[in-house]
Amino acid sequence: MYTQKDFEKFESVLAYCKKRLPEPSLPSEQSLDTAMQYGQKMDFFDSRNKLSQSGELLAGLLLSTDA
């Protein structure tokens, strides 16, 4: 079962991936798909769109800097 913290981790990594996209003018839905593909390519998400081990580490770094 997923918790609020899991959701925050996922969202923080997805937001990071979206910021790294070279084409920010894409429609919102398309940019999220592209961000997810980028995250998979960078090994932040696995093939089931769940955070990988490196995605978990990135989320920890991103969330610790937000506090």
N, C-alpha and C positions, 0 to 999 in steps of 0.2 A: 504494500500500500504506500502511496506517495503522501508526503507531508507538505506543509506550506514551505518548509525549508528546501525540499527537493524542487518545488516549483520555482522558488527564487533562484536557485542555482541554475536551473535550465534557462530561465528567462535572462539571467545575467550573461550567460555564455552566448545565447542567441542574439542579444543586443550587441555584444562585443563583435560577433561575426557580422552583423548588419552594418556596424560602423566601418568595418574593414572592406566593405564592398566598393569596387571601383566605380559603380554606376548608381549613385544615390537617387536618381530621378525615376527609378522603376516604380510602377504601381505597388502599393503596400503588400498585397498578397504575393506578387511575383518576387518582391525583394525578400520576403520571409522565406520563400522556397529557395531562392538563391543563397540566402544567408545559411540555411540549413545545409545546402550542398557544400558551401565553403567550409562549414563546421565539420562535415564528414570528411572532406578532403584534408583538413588540418588535423583529423583524428580527435576532435572534441566530442563528436557524436558517433555512435555505432550505426550499424545498418538498420536498427530498429528505432532510430532517432532518440536513443537514450544517451545520457552522458557517459562517455568513456572514462577511463582512469585519468587521462590527461584533461578531459573536460571537467572532471571533479576538482582537479588541482587548480585549473584556471578559475573555476567558480570560487574556490576558496580565496584565491588572490583578489579577484574582483570584489567579492563581498567584504573582505577585510579592509579594503581601501575605501569602501563606502561608509564604514562605521565612523 
